Amino acid sequence: MQKRISKRCPVRFGEQTPQFVGFAKNLSLGGMEISSHKVFNPGTVLRLSIEPEKEPIEATGQVRWTTTADHLAVLAGMKMCMGVELTDRPERYVDFLLKMVDTFKDRRQTPRYGKIVKVIFEDPKELFERYTQDISQGGIFVVSRETPDYNATVELTLVIAMNMEVVRVTGRVVYAISPQMAEEQGSNPGFAVQFIHFIDDGDRKLAEYIATLHYD
């Protein structure tokens, strides 16, 4: 189950345009709960405009469940709720959530480097496979069409989507595969990072979570 963030923020939503107003709460990488006087039936595709303090974040989602209220409750102004699963999750939404995660607050023990790379693990099996193949060897391969220079220092933000855990680690680029090389080799473009230093107790958090996963 994905960890959800309890902070509320305004959101507009609608089938064609975001015209109805509500509050988004219990936010996660997978979706959110919207509280409003207007709800849609499960299966409805909605256009969302999530409105934190700065520029709105546009996204698309599908209603998965709704709560109902009787006629008197509606007349009394009681709000209803619906759960919305995100089908189009922009990068800014991920950044927005990361800023609200306690473990991502600016409590750095090492200098901040210019290049910060986010690697999101969407499900436990993916994390388990990537960990046993790459991370356990002291580094990770990042799939990307853009690569830092050889020997560059980068900061990785490993996001475990299932529980919104954030692990930060600095590393050094040890080799890269360009899109052209990847096409010739039949592999993915990207770059390999050797871990140098986990920030705070990130290595322990990652290892403890991996220990709970079991795949053949």
N, C-alpha and C positions, 0 to 999 in steps of 0.2 A: 504494500500500500504506500502511495506517495505521501510524504510529509506535506502538510498544508500550512500555509501562513495565515494567521488569524486576522491580520491587519485588513481593514476595509479601505476601499477606494471607489470613487464614482465610476460608473460605466454607463455607456449608452448602447442600445442594442435594437435590432429590428431585422426583418427578413430582407428588405431591399436596401434600406439605409438605417443607420443607428439613430432612431428617433425617440425611443422610450428611455426613460432615466431610471437607474437603479444603483445599488451598491454591490460591488463584487467582494466576496469574502472567501475564506478557506481556499486561497489561491495555491495552485501547484503548477508544475510544468505541464501537467496533463489537462488542467482545466480549472474551473472555479464554480462557486455557488453564487447566484445572483438573487438578491432580495429586491422586490419591486411590486408595485400595484398591478403590473402587467407581466404575465408569463405566457409561454408558448407550449404547445403540446410536444411530447417526446418525439424525436426524429426531425424536428424543425431545424433547418440550417439558419444560423444567425450571423449577421455582420456585427462585429463588436468594436467599440471605441473605448478602450480602457484609459481612464484619465487620471494619472498620477499628478504630481505637482507641476510637471513640465508638459512637453508636447504629448498629445494623445497617442496611444499605441493601437494601431488597427490590427484586427485579427478576425478569424472566422472560426465558428464552433457549431456544434450540434447539441441540441437539448437531449439529455439522457433521462431526466426525471423531473417531476414537478410536485409541489405540495398544493393541495387544494384548500379553499376556504369557503364556508357557506355564505349565503347572500348577506346575512346580517353582519358577518365579519368584514366582508368587502365594504359594505356601507359605513362601517365604523372606522374604515381606513387601515385595516390590518393588511400588512404586506404579505405576499406569497413568495415562494422560493423556487428556483429551478437550478438543476445541475447542468453545466455546459462543458462538454469535452472539446478541447481545442483541436481543430483539424488543420489549421494553418497558424503556426506559432512563430512570430517574427523574432529576430535576434534581440530586439529591444525589450521584448517581454521577458526573455531569459535574464537579461541584464537587470531589469526591474526587480525580478524576484531575488536575484543574488544579492542585491543591495539591501534587501530586507531580512536576509538570513543572518542570524546573530554571529555565526562563525565566519561571516564574510565582512564583518566590520573592520575598520582600519586599525588593526592592532598588530601591525607588522613587526617582526623581529629582524628583518633584513631589508635592505633598500629595495624600492620598487623599480623594476626595469621597464624599458620602453615597450617591449613586446609581451603582451599577455595573451595566452592562447587558451580558449575554453574547449574542453573535451567532455562531452555529455554522454553518459552511459544510460541508455533508455530502459534497459531491463537487466535483471540479475545475471542472466546467462551471458549476455554480451560483456558485462563487467568481469565475470569469472574467466571467460575465454581470453579477454585482453590482458587480464592480470597474470594468468598463468603463462601466457605466451610472451608478454612484453614486460609488464611492470615488475614481475618477480626477478627479472634479469637486471634490474637497476635502471630502467628507463621505459620509454613508450614510443611507439610510432604514431605520429599524428597525420591523418589523411587530410591533405590540403593541396590545392593547386598553386598556392603561394608559399614560398619557403624562405626562412631567414638565412642569413649567411652562415657558412661553415664556421664552427667554433663560437657562434653568437650565444650570449646568455639570454634565456627566455624564462618567463614565469608561466607555469601551467596552472590552470584552475580546473581540477577534476571534479565534475558535478555528477553525483550519483542521483539520478532522477527519482529513484524509488523512494528515497527518504530525504531528498533535498540536502544531503550532506555535501559539504564543500571541502575539498582538500587542496591546499596550495603548496606548490613545490617549485623551486628554481632548478634549472637544468642547463645543459650545454648541447648545442646542435652538433651531432657527430657525423651525420651524413644526410643527404637529401636525394629524392628521386623526382625529377622534373616531369611534367605531363608528357613530354616527348619520350623520355626514357621509360616511363610507365607504360605507354602505348606499345613501345617496342618489346618490353619484357612481359606484357600482359599482367601488370600489377597495378596497384594504386599509387598515385603521386602523393608525395608528402615528405616528412622529415622525421628523423629519429632524434630523440632527446635523451641524454644520459642524466639521471637525477643527480643533483649536487646537494640540495638541502631542502628538507621538508620544513615548512613554516608551522610553528606551534607543534602540535602532536599529530600532524596529518598522517604520518606513516603508521602510527598506532591505530588511528581511526580506520584507515583503509584496510589494514591487516585484520582487524577485528571483524569488520563487516564481511570481508572475503571468507573468513573462517566459518561464517554461518551459511555459506553457499555450498551446495554439493551437486555436482553434475558428473555424469559418466563421460 
